[in-house]
Amino acid sequence: MLLPETLPSLIRGFTITVIAVLSMTALAGMFGAGGIGDVAVRYGYQRFQHDKLLACIYVLVAIVQIVQSVGNFVSNKILKTRGLV
């Protein structure tokens, strides 16, 4: 009985967790773990190609915005279908 009431909060928590993992992987890429953080540092920062650095930043921001929007949409949809709002 408690799961239907907590499902929107669980979805919002999952959304925040996915965004945190994404930021940590980008940060790990700065230290040589690969991924988009590595591309941003290696090609953008070290080679002074600021267009590639900004492109990586824009991609990360777009991914975060998409994940946040989908999480909010699903959470609000569940709240409205359950009549909790």
Secondary structure as GFF3:
##gff-version 3
##sequence-region A 1 85
A	DSSP	alpha_helix	2	30	.	.	.	ID=ss1
A	DSSP	alpha_helix	36	39	.	.	.	ID=ss2
A	DSSP	pi_helix	40	45	.	.	.	ID=ss3
A	DSSP	alpha_helix	50	82	.	.	.	ID=ss4
###
